[in-house]
Amino acid sequence: MNSSDPSVEWQVSPGLTPYPLALEEMQARAAAIAAGEAGEQIWLVEHPPLYTAGTSADPAELLTEDRFPVFRAGRGGRYTYHGPGQRTGYVMINLGARGRDVRRFVHLLEGWLIDTLADFDIAARRAEGRIGIWVDDRDGREAKIGAIGVRVTKWVTFHGFAMNIAPDLTHFGGIVPCGIAEYPVTSFAALGKPVAMADFDAALQRRLPAFLDALPLPCCNA
């Protein structure tokens, strides 16, 4: 990987990764990082269709209980959807050695995604008071193209982001995505930007060094 910090492992899993398996492996890796037994990791997956509930999830926002499996994720936030055509990125970074600033980490994570979308001529942005990545859809409405949900344990981050490349957007209809009913969700495909998943991954990887360089170097533990 072309990065100023080659110790960060970049992993892309083929096919559809079962969510319970991803959660188990992510938790184990985060614990190993905290214990000094493993390096940091960026892990990219796709999941079969499912909903996850964050720690602030309101049961009233699960509109169709039996549509897809629902999993308690342990991350921050409310309900979100994962499925084919959506790139989910699990970002396991040791903030204990990188400044211990969770707010800055989330801000930089958003910036990494926004900069990556710019490579595909998608003008994305943050929205005041709303977590996630936002764009204007083809009808000029503000719409969410990427979700962010992070958990930090022993100063190690896990969970991360979900970017809509070409998922079935009707699958979001079974929930109130992230508790925000007044804004639609969109995707690269819905914006008229057909992009192969591998091409998105490559752009994301090219932009990774800037994301890592903006964090304090992991030179020593506080």
N, C-alpha and C positions, 0 to 999 in steps of 0.2 A: 504493500500500500504506500502510495506517495504521501507521506505524512511526516511532520516534524516529530511525531511520537510513534514510532513503529511498534511500540509495545501494545497498542490498542488493536485487538484482533477484529478483523472484518469477516463476518460469516453470513452467507446467504443459503438458506435451506430451500431445496427444491420441493415442488408439490405443495400439498396442504398439510400444515402442521396442526395436530390436535391441540386445542387450547390447554387442557390439563397438563399435557406434556410440556408445552412451552412455559407454563407457569412454574412447574416443578423445576425445570432446568434453569430458568431465570433466577428463581429464588436461591438455588444451590450455587449458581455462579456468583451472585451478589454476596452471599455469605463467604465464599472462598476469597473474593476480592477483599472483603473487609478483614479477613484473617491473614491477608498477605500470601495466600496460597495460589492465586490466579491473577492474571492480568485483566485489564479493562477490555470490554467487548462491545461491539455494535453487531446486533444480530437481526437480520432481515428475514421475515417469514410472510406467508399467506396462510390464512385460516379457512376452514370450512365455515359456512354461514352460522353465526352465533351472536348473542348479545352478552356484554359484560356489564356488571354493576360495580361502580366505584363506591367509595366510602360514603358519599353524599347522595346515593341513588334514592329516589322517591318511588315507592312501589306504584304510585298512580301514573308514573311516566312509562311503565311497561304496558303498552296498549294491547298487545296480543301475547298472552302468556305462553301459548303452545306453538308458536310459529317456528322458533328456533330454540336450541338450548340456551340457558342463561347461566352464567358463571359469575360468582363473586370474585372480583379481581384483586381487591386489596389496594388498588391505586386510588389516587384522588379523583374527584369528579363524580359523574352520574352515569347514566346508561349510554353505551355506545355500541356500534355494530362493527363486527369484523367479518370479512368474507373474501371469496375469490375476486381478483381484480383490485384489491386494496393492498397496498404495501404497508405492513406493520413493522415498525422498527423498535427493537428493544435496546435501550441505551444504558449500558452499565458502566458508570464512570465513578471513580473514587474521589468524591469531593473532600474527603478527609485530607487528601494530599493536594487538593486543587482549590483551596480557599474557603471551603465550607459556606458557600453562598448559593442557596437553592434558588432564590429569585433570579440571580444572574444566570445560573445554569438554564432555567426555563426560558429566559429572554434570549440567550444565545442559541438554544435549541430551535426556537421559533425563527430566529434569523437564518440559521442554517437551511431550514426548509424554504423560507421565503427566497433566499438567494438561489436555491436549486430550481425553484419554479421559474425564476426569471430566465434561466437558461432555455426554457421552453416557451418564452414570450408570454408567460402568465404573470400578470401584475398582482402579486399577493401582498398581504399586509396583516399586521396585528389590528385588533379592535379593542378599544378602551373598555375594560370591564368584562371582556369575553375572552376566555382562553381559546386558542386554536389559530388556524390559518384561514384567512378570509379573502374572497375575491368578489368581483361583480360577475354574475352569470350572464348568459346571452340575452336575457330580458332586462338587464340593467339592475337586477336585484342583488343585494348583498347576500352572499351565500358562503357556507363553510365547505372548504375542500379538504381540510386536514384537522384532525383532533390531536390533542396532547393530554396525556395523563401520566403523572410521574409519582413514584413513591421513593422515599429515601429512608434507608435503614442503616444505622451505624455509618452514616455519611456516604453510603454507596447508593447511587441512583439505579432504579430499574423501572420496568414498563417504558413508556416513551411516546411514540407517535403512531398515527394511522393516516396515511395519505391515499385519497381516492383517485386511483388511476383510471380504472374502468369497471367498477363494481356495478351490480344491479342496484340502482338507487331506490327502487321500490322496497328493498329490504329494510331500509331505514324507517319505513312506515309503521313498524311494530313497536317503536319506542318514540319518546320525545328526545331526540339526540342531544346529549349533554345538557338536558333540561331547558333547551332553547327552542320554543315552539314557533316563534315568529319569523325565523329565518330558515330558508331551505338549505339542503346539502347539494353539492355538485361534485363534479369530477373532471379530470383531464378530458375524458371522452365527451362529456356533456358540454364542455366548453369548445368543442371542435378541435381538440388537440390530441389526436390519437398517438399514444406513446407506448412503446413496448416496455414492459416492466424492467427488463435488463438495461434499457437506455436510461430510465429513471435512476436505477441503482448506480449506474456508472457516473451520472451527474452528481448524485448524492455523495459518492465516494470522492469525486474530484473536489467537492466543496468541504469535505471533512477537515482537511488541515487548518482551514481558517477558523472553523468551530473550535478545534482543539487548541489552536494557538491563542485564542481569546481567553482560554481558561489558564489559571496559573499552572506552571509545569509541575508534574508530580515528583518533585525532587526530594521531598522529605515529608514525613508525617507530622502533623501538629500534635 
